[in-house]
Amino acid sequence: LFAAVEMAPRDPILGLNEAYNADTRSNKVNLGVGVFFDDDGKIPLLRAVQAAEKARLAAMPARGYQPIEGLAAYNQAVQKLLFGADSQLLAAGRVLTVEALGGTGALKVGADYLKRLLPGSKVYISDPSWENHRALFEAAGFPVETYPYYDAATRGVNFAALKAGLGELPAGAIIVLHACCHNPTGADLGVAQWRELVDICAARRLVPFLDMAYQGFADGVEADAVAPRLFADSGLSFFVSSSFSKSFSLYGERVGALSIVTAGKEEAARVLSQVKRVIRTNYSNPPTHGGAVVAAVLNDPALRQQWDEELAGMRERIRAMRSSLLAKLQERGVQQDFSFITQQRGMFSYTGLTAAQVERLKDEFGIYAVSTGRICLAALNTRNIDYVADAIATVVKG
Ligand code: PMP
């Protein structure tokens, strides 16, 4: 049966982790991963999460099946984070939200449903994008193309090219947009640019699919929701996948959600009934624990405040690592302008390091980065940052 099965290519980032784990150098550093570490190099278990988990353990709830769409208290909390507690959209019942298995699961449920809704459409992702976007939408049966996004010269967004690219797309084209903290580049749109983008989507009747994997990692929960809120104001229908992997440091619990904004309450009910069919035939219903913990935190004022503070702590730590890395490169006499590191947002930076320089970082220093030059700033800490700055300075100087 399996005699002719070929070995699938290795996931590039997981392959990097394997190489890092096999490296015996004690000063090795893994800048390849997409995970937030604290200054001790550990994945934090947030205090707000610990409190919610303790209460849940003490209550010893039974583990019956969840509804297909997940926990109502969770889904409502997600909607408030995305659209604001006073959202008119929510009051009008225009949004349906289903609990999903992380941001990836939300994208997959959305992609499968879109394939039923718009079987002849194409999907457009940013150039470059999170590598799983292409694979995931292709697996759902869509042809996937790119729209212009990153500008290597400025290490920012080439907004003119982005607008021109979207301006050529046919009505019904699905465009996947990173709501904030663009992965892999760290280059985000400003508010005025988002406004223009919303207008283009409306004028060309595009189908926006916002991917919100890092809410709270750029400027804060409310500020980072500018994209879904501007789209909400536009009256358009659109999709949002969201994830608590990063913002709650709950990677392995697989807590995410798919929200779909429709024209009205009755339409939302019909769409929900179809999305539930997609879920039912995939995994039936989501697991209980992660969603229950997130809902407990978000729906309790004291825990919510604690989470806000802990999230701010994570955000500020990444910012501090960004400014510190820039300062340390300058101290080492690096001539090249690295100031973009402090302008890019979220966990990642497209550093402009070449594949050959990334290779040298690995071979000579045991520092692992993605061959595209993407590094994760949240893997830097006060103990490894001098070593990393020394290494980068060495490879960029020649
Ligand atoms: N979208 C983007 C842009 C991401 O970077 C990630 C996580 N790396 C995801 C989606 C998936 O999130 P999750 O881990 O919750 O599935």
Residues whose N, C-alpha, C, O or C-beta is under 5 A from the ligand:
A	BS01	PMP	G34 L101 G102 G103 T104 G105 W130 N183 D211 A213 S243 S245 G256
